[in-house]
């Protein structure tokens, strides 16, 4: 009887060993990237793709995408001159909520704790993201790439704008809205959509004691994006870029408080209803500049959460 079982087992083993290995994405919570590094193509395998996913077979920095759900046999005979490949899965249907941390330190007063927060992001252009991961040799980072990329762009923006510790401690909401506006177009170029960005609640640092009484902060120390203006004269329109605010849209009003720039000319005043009509007619685009009373700078139209762009 034992000999019979040994004979059957020997006949079964080749069949079992020939069964292809199924490769699938095992995205962690709030994960958008999953990667098999230098996978052995000589091993009998099947690439499984679920709905809302795209998979890339990457060989010698060249990639081929599989976009449709299903099973794709990896036949070594159809993949010439390659024994291994990177396999990258991207999750297109999900938005990931993750954490970021900045290493930025203001020049005049250092922060006593690092600037941290959360962000929500999704993939808008998988081919662009895949190409950049390959070019930057960051494919092995998986979802850590998202955190490092966002933190880097936050650091560069804070450095460029020379944001002070007082701004960080006392103008949190204005700063996070400013960062969202700056980062959205930058991340869009990387194939990503930034849905939200938050700065974590901070305990403002206590400045060192001085032998002289502290003077009230000058108005110029408040950043332009946080200052209010009581004048009703519109400033000269600068060339700036930002992005749409995700906050719920309030109802449109009839008060004529808006001005627009058209062919270099200031036009207005206009009501929010007037502006929406021009948007619907295609006469105002997302990056066209608008200004309203109380603002210190012109902003692109999509920076106002009043208007519908659908």
Helices and strands as residue ranges (DSSP letters): H 2-18, E 21-23, E 33-40, E 45-49, E 53-59, E 62-66, E 70-74, G 76-78, E 84-91, E 96-101, E 116-123, H 126-135, G 139-141, H 144-161, H 165-170, H 172-188, E 192-199, G 219-221, E 256-262, E 265-271, H 272-280, E 289-292, E 299-300, G 301-303
